[in-house]
């Protein structure tokens, strides 16, 4: 055995590296296994961070060429330097992954470079070298879900990884999947000049989100030039040197036809990444979707082996993985780590953004819960009007009897920031009245949240 640790974390994504840092802060000897050349996992290297860099750059480009004239700012001869935009994205990624490496050194965490495999409880092999650990944490994340008949080459038919690396704007981008990743990356290339068609199997976008928000979101993206083929199945894709020919079938009619595209983005979801980890050989139980089975405290069926993040059940979100990493590290140190899954926010970083926390109306109806709704549009918010960003609304859901907040759904400017106020309120069991009685700065976007809270009680002031 080469070396012994208190904790070995396999995977250095948001869940893994945060778990490692917190465990080290609590006095444990920690190692983290990572096979990439850089730390940070999918999120920092080819996911959350590079996509947000391109989203910001593409939004800046679109504002310059379309919106600034409304503010009296006239700019002539604007052009796109995609190579520089991609270089900036890489610089942003580089700074973030170096930051994680610095944190590892600061907290004296050993980076075991290579591919990790669980040999048995208490034993991990990294490229053939075995290490011992009292606790092993599986934090290997997820990978893009494949689709039969659509062979990814990361050139013509790409996953999110390839979509972040395109060296020219495609004339026509077809996105398979109307979820978060497809719509965010579709937005990037639409703003930069591509025609974008989204093909979605269901009859709506962003499944799992509030239905009213989804409908309005579709209208907003449609006005931005995106086209949608809902209730449509992709049955095949053939790539050539010049493009891709897709075969699609309309589910209601059964009609089949062909779509041509320069690039196809496959974004139908993600699946737990457990391949080659030795879990089956070590006796670790997985479910029908390949996710590691855990109890309420991240423990697997094998003593001393735990799992967090995308590799277990629950929303595949970086911040969910981070909270689980902290909670597990604290439990391993004998403390009382806990994650409140009822108040984990979700955000779609398009423009406008979509954000949610808690229950949707559909979920409350299905559960038979009596609830009240409070809504307020951004068209009636002074700050949003001054910004020229008036699409969308805030919707709050509260228990009809107790007034306790049960959910919040926002489509609008900076929704990802606005949702934090409601998440915090819900964490502390606040009522809609609590939010309504809290003084909000004027003029601010947050006033729309206050007005929605007032609307729960039927007394909004500005509409």
N, C-alpha and C positions, 0 to 999 in steps of 0.2 A: 504494500500500500504506500503510495507516494507521500501523501500528507493528509492530515485530519482537520476537519472544520466543524464548527457548530452547525452551520447552515451552508448548503450548496444550492444556489438557485440556477435552474437551467432556463436560459433565455434572458436577454437584457432589454426587453421592451419596457414600456411604462410600468407594467405590473412587476416585472422582474427586477429592474434596477431600483425602483422605489422600495420594494421589499428588502433588497440587499442593503440599501442605505439605512433604512429604519432599524433593521436587525443589527447592523454595525453600531448605530447610535446607542443601542441598548446593551452594548458591551459584548456582542457575540463575534466570534471569528467567522468571517463570511467569505465565500467565493461565489463568483457568478460565471456561468459557462456561456460563451457566445461564439458562434461560428463565423459571423460576419467580420469584415475587417474593421468595422466600427461598431460602437455600442448604440443602444437606442431602439433596436428592433425595427419592425415594419413602420411603426408610427413616425419615428424621427427620420428614418432613412428614405422610405419610399411610400409614406402614407400621409398622416396628419400634417406634418410640418412642410414638406415640399408642396403638397396640394394647397395649403393655405398661402404659401408664398406666391404661387401662380394665380390663385384666386385674387389676391390683393393686387398683383401686377396687372392682371387682365382687367380688373375693375378700374384701376387708375387709367389704363389705356382707354377704356370705354367712356369714362367720365371726361377725359380730355377731348375726345373726338365727338361726343354727343351731348353731354350735359353742361359743360362749362359755359357755353354760349348763353344759356339761360341766366347765368350769374353775371353776364357782361364781360366774360373773359374770352377773348377771341384769339385762338391759336391757329396759325397757318402752318401747313406743311408737316403735320404730325405723321410720323411713320413708325412702324413696328420693327424693333431689333430683337427678334425672337432669341437669337443666340445670346444676347446680353441678358435677356429676361431669364433664360434657362441658367445662365451663369450665376445670376443673383440668387436664384433658387438654390443652387448648389452651395453657395456661400452661406446661406441661412441654415441649410442642413448641416454643413461643416461646423458652424459655430455651436449648434445645439449638441451634436454628438461629442464634440470636444469638451463641452460643458459637463456631460455625463462622465467622461473619462476623468476629468478633474475631480468630480465628486467622489469617484471610486478611490482615487489616490488620497484625497482628503480624509476619507473614512476608513482607509486601510483595507479596502476590499480587493481581494485577489481576482484578477480577470483570467480565467482559464480559457485560453483561446483554442477553439476547435469544436467539434461536434460532440455533444453530450449524449450519454445513454445510461439509463438506470439499469444497473446490474442486478441489484437486490436492495432490500431495505438497508440503508446505511452505506451503500456503495454506488459510486458514479464513475463511469469511464469516459475520458475525454481523449478521443483519437487514440485509444488503446491504453492510456495511462489511467490507473484506478486511483480514486480518492475516497476517503471515508468522511461521513458526515452524520451527525446525530439527526438532523432534519434535512430532507430533500424537498425542494419546491419546484414543481413543474409550472413554468411560465412561458411556454413556447408560442403562445399566440395563435394566429389563424392565417389562412391562405385563401386566395381567390377561388371561388367555387367554379368548377368546370361545367360545361354544357355539352351534351352529346351532339355531335355533328358540327361543332364549332371548335376547330383546332387553333389554339393560341400559338402565335409565333413571335409575339411582342414587336412586330413590325407593321403588318397590315391588320391582323387581329390581335388586339392587345388587352391586357388586364390594366388595372389602375397603374401598375408599375410602368408599363410601356406608354400609357397615355400621358405620363408625366415627363417623358423623354422625347416626344416628337420634335423633329428638327424643322418642320414646316407646318403651317396651318393647313389642315385637310380641307379640300373643297366641300366634301360631304362626310360628316361623322355620324355613324349610326351607333347609338348606345343601346345595348341590350340590358334592360333593367331600369326601372323607374324609382330606384331607391336613392339613398344619400350619396353614395360614391358616384353613381352614374350622372346624377343631376349636378353635383358640384363640378365634376370634370367636364361635363357637357357645357356648363356655364362658362368655364374657362375658354374653351375653344370657340364657343358661339360669340363671345365678346371680341375675340381676336379675328373674327371674320368667317368662321366655318358655318355652313348650314348644318343644323343638328336635328336628327330625328331620333326620338326615344321610342323603343319598342318594349312594351310591358305586357306580361302575361295576364296580370289582373286588370280589372276595369278602372283602376285608380292609381295615382302616384303615391309614393311614400307610405306603403302599407304599415299599419301599426300606429300611425299618427292620427290625430283628430281628423275626421272626415271633412268637416267644414273648412279647416285649414288647407287640407289637400286639394279641395276643389278650387279655392281661391288661389292657391299657389300655382296650380296648373294654368289658370287664366293669366296670372302675372308672367310666368315663364313664356306663355304663348305670345303675349304682347312683346316680349323681348326677342321673338323670332324662333323659338323652339317649336318643333312639330312633334305630335304624339300619336302613336299607334297603340292604343290601349286594347286590352282583351285580345292580344295577338301573340302567337307563339312562333318562335324561330325554330325551324326544323333542320336547317343546314346552312353552311357558309363555305364558299369556295374562294380562296385567295389566289390572286395572280400578281404579276409584276406591276400591274396598273391599278389594282383595286380589289374589291371584294363583292361577290354576288351572294346575297342572302335570300333564302327561301323562307317565307313567312306564311302563317295560316291564321286567318281571322276566326276566332273560336266560335262566335255565334253562327256564322254562315258556313264555316268550313272552307271558305274560298282561299285558295293559295295563290301567291304571286311572288315576284322577285323584286328585291330592292338592291340597288347598287350603291356602293360607298367607296370612298378613298381609304377610310380607316374604320374599323369596327371596334368598339370598346365593349368587352364582356364584363358586366358588373351586376351579376344576379345574386350577389351575397358572398359570404365568406364561411369557411368551415375550420374547425379546430385542427391545428397542426400537431399531429402526434406520430407521424411516420418516422420510423427508425429510432424511436426513443426507448425501445425495449420494454414498454409498458406491459404488453401481453405476456412476455416471458417472465416479468417480475410479478405477475399476478394482479396488476392494477386494473380495476374494473372501469370499462368505458360504456357509454350509452349507445343507443341505436344511431346517433348522429356522430359518433366518434369522439364525443366530449368525455373528459375524465369525470367519473362520478365522485362527488364529494358530499360530506355531511354539512351541517349548518356552520361548520367552523373550518372549512377548506381541507379537511382530512379525507384521504382516500381510504379504501378498505385495507390498505397495507400500513401498519403502524410506522410512523416516521416519514411517510411520503404525503405531500400536500400538493394542491394545484390551485391556481388563481388565473383570472383574466379571461381572454377569449377561449381558452382551452377547456373552460367549464361552462355550465349553463348560465344564462343571463345575457343582457345586452352586450354586444361586442364594442365596448367603448373604452378608450384609454383611461379616462378618469375613474371608471368603475374598477378597472384593473389596479390602478394606483391605490384606491381606497382599500381594496382587498389585500394588496401587498402590505400596507401599513397595519391593517387589522391582524393579519396573520403573524407578522413579525412581533407585534405586541403580545399576541397570544402565546407565541413560542417563548417569550420572556416572562410569562406568568401573569401578564396583564389581561385586561378585558377588551380586546379589539372587537369592533363591531362595524358593520356596514348597513345603513338603512336603504334598502333597495327601492323603497317607495318614493324616494326623493332624488333619484339620479337623473339629472337633466340630459336631454339630447338636443343637439344643434345641427342644422344644415347650413353651411357657410356660403350660401349663394347670396345674391343681392336682389331683393331683400332676404334676410335670414329667416329661418324657421327654428323655433325653439319650443321645447315642451318639458314638463315635469309632472309626475303623478298620473292620474287616471284620465282617459279620454271619455267623451260623452258616451261613445259606444260601449266602453267597458262598464261604466256606471249603469247604463240601461240593462245590460246583460246580467249584472249582479243584482238588479232590482233596487238600487239605491235611489232614494229621492234626493234630488239635487237642484240647486238654483244656478243660473248662468248670468254672468256679468260680462258685457262686451263693450269695447270702446275702440273706434277706428282712428288710425293715425291721421286721417284727413282733418280731424278735429283737434289735433295736438299742435300747439304753436311751434315747438322746436322742430317737429317733423316737417312742417310746412316751410319753415325757414331753410331747412336742409334740402328741400325739394324731394323728400323721400316719404311719400304719403301712402304708399301701398300697404295694405294689411291692417291688422287689428290685434288687440289683446283680448283673450277670453279667459276668464276665471271660472272655475267650478267649485261650488261649496255645498256642504251638506245642508239640506233644506231645514233641518231642525236645529242643529248645533252651530251652523255657519262655519264650521271648520273647513279650511281649504283642502280640496281633494285633488285638484289638478290645475294646470295653467298651460295655455297654448298661445304662442305669439308668432305672427307672421309680420315682419316689418324690419325697419332699420335697427341694427345692433341688438336684435332679439336675443342673441347668445349671451349678451351681458345683462339684459333686462331680466332674463329668466332667473338669474342668481338671487334676486330679491325675493322672488316667490319661493324658490327652493329653500332659502334660509328660513322664511316664514313657516313653511310646511315642516321643516326639521324641528321647529320649536312648537308645533301644533297650533299655529296661529289661525285666527278666523279671518274672513274677508273684512269684517269690521276693524280688526287690528290694523290691516294694511290701509284701509280707508281713513283711519284716524291718525295715521302717521304722516307728518308733514313732509311733502316732497318738494324739492327745489323747482323753481320756475325761472325760465322755461326749460324743461327737460323732457326727454323721451319717457322717463320713469313716471311722469304724471299720467301717462296712458294706463299704467298699471294701477295707480290709485283710482283713476276714474272707472276702470273695470271693476275694482273692488266696491266702489260706490254703487255701480250698476247692479251688483248682486242684490243689493237692498232696494233697487229701483229708484236711486236718487243721484245719477250722474249729473255733474254741474255744467259741462261744456257740450252737451249734445241733447 
